[in-house]
Amino acid sequence: MHKWIMFVVFTAAAVLGIYLLTFNMPEKPVEEELPEGVSRMTIEAYSDFTFNKEVFTAKVGDKVIMKLTNKSGVHGIHIDELQVALDNDTPETELEFTEPGEYEIYCSVPCGAGHTTMKAKLIVEAA
């Protein structure tokens, strides 16, 4: 009796698996094509008041699309000297770095007790 039930369950699982593989697989994410000479700088924000990197780097003359991705929590970023303000409504901007320097990236959305320490650096090096 148990062998018969196990056979039915196994067969149903196999049929369901074949169906999902054939008809219901999610599409692979499509990597967005960037214009020639432009790179992507993704800044990921986490609920433990950190970003995915402590230091982001670029060179004078680089053109980048800077994108904010909230991995957990709700955050925004500001880079005052570069007039960059990203949040859920405006998650990306295009920049061309013209001056070398060191810029502070900070969270612009009050996100909890560690909000004031949620910072990173952007270093733009001379070409």
C-alpha positions in Angstrom: 0.0 0.0 0.0 2.8 2.5 0.9 4.7 1.7 -2.2 1.6 2.6 -4.3 1.2 6.0 -2.5 4.9 6.8 -2.9 4.7 6.0 -6.6 1.7 8.3 -7.1 3.4 11.1 -5.1 6.7 10.7 -7.0 4.9 10.7 -10.3 2.9 13.8 -9.4 6.0 15.6 -8.3 7.8 14.6 -11.5 4.9 15.8 -13.7 4.7 19.1 -11.8 8.5 19.6 -12.1 8.4 19.0 -15.9 5.5 21.4 -16.2 7.3 24.2 -14.3 10.5 23.7 -16.3 8.6 23.8 -19.6 6.0 26.5 -19.1 6.5 28.5 -16.0 10.2 29.4 -15.6 10.8 33.1 -14.8 12.7 34.9 -17.5 16.3 35.6 -17.0 17.1 39.1 -16.0 18.2 41.2 -18.9 21.3 43.2 -18.3 20.6 46.7 -19.5 22.8 47.8 -22.3 24.9 50.9 -21.4 26.0 53.5 -23.9 29.5 53.2 -25.1 32.0 54.7 -22.6 29.5 54.6 -19.7 29.8 52.2 -16.7 27.4 51.4 -13.9 28.2 52.2 -10.2 25.7 50.4 -8.0 25.4 51.5 -4.4 23.5 49.0 -2.3 22.0 50.1 1.0 21.3 47.7 3.9 19.3 47.9 7.1 22.4 47.4 9.3 23.3 51.0 8.3 26.0 50.0 5.7 26.5 50.2 2.0 28.0 47.4 -0.1 31.4 49.2 -0.1 33.1 51.6 2.2 34.9 53.3 -0.7 33.8 53.7 -4.3 36.3 54.8 -6.9 36.3 56.5 -10.3 38.7 58.5 -12.5 38.4 62.0 -13.9 36.7 61.7 -17.2 34.7 58.6 -16.3 31.0 58.6 -17.2 28.9 56.5 -14.9 25.3 55.7 -14.2 25.0 55.8 -10.4 22.2 53.5 -9.2 20.9 53.1 -5.6 19.5 49.7 -4.7 17.8 49.2 -1.3 18.6 45.7 -0.4 16.9 46.0 3.0 15.2 48.9 4.6 14.4 52.3 2.9 17.3 54.5 2.2 18.4 57.4 0.0 21.9 58.8 -0.8 23.2 62.3 -1.1 26.6 63.5 -2.4 26.3 67.2 -1.7 29.3 68.5 -3.8 28.1 66.6 -6.9 24.5 67.5 -6.4 23.5 63.8 -6.3 20.3 62.9 -4.6 19.0 59.3 -5.1 16.0 57.6 -3.4 13.2 55.2 -4.3 11.6 57.8 -6.6 14.8 58.7 -8.4 17.1 55.6 -8.1 19.7 56.5 -10.7 21.5 59.4 -12.3 24.2 59.9 -14.9 27.4 61.6 -13.9 30.7 62.6 -15.6 33.5 63.2 -13.2 35.5 66.3 -14.1 37.4 67.1 -10.9 39.5 64.8 -8.6 38.5 64.7 -5.0 37.0 62.8 -2.1 33.3 63.0 -1.6 31.1 61.8 1.3 28.1 59.6 0.4 25.5 59.5 3.2 22.0 58.2 3.8 19.5 60.9 3.3 16.4 59.0 4.6 16.1 58.7 8.4 16.4 54.9 8.7 16.9 54.2 12.4 19.3 54.5 15.3 22.5 54.1 13.2 21.4 56.5 10.4 24.0 59.1 11.2 26.8 56.6 10.8 25.6 55.3 7.4 28.3 56.8 5.2 30.7 55.8 2.5 33.3 57.6 0.3 33.6 58.3 -3.4 37.2 58.9 -4.5 37.7 60.4 -7.9 41.3 60.0 -9.0 43.1 62.1 -11.5 43.2 60.5 -15.0 
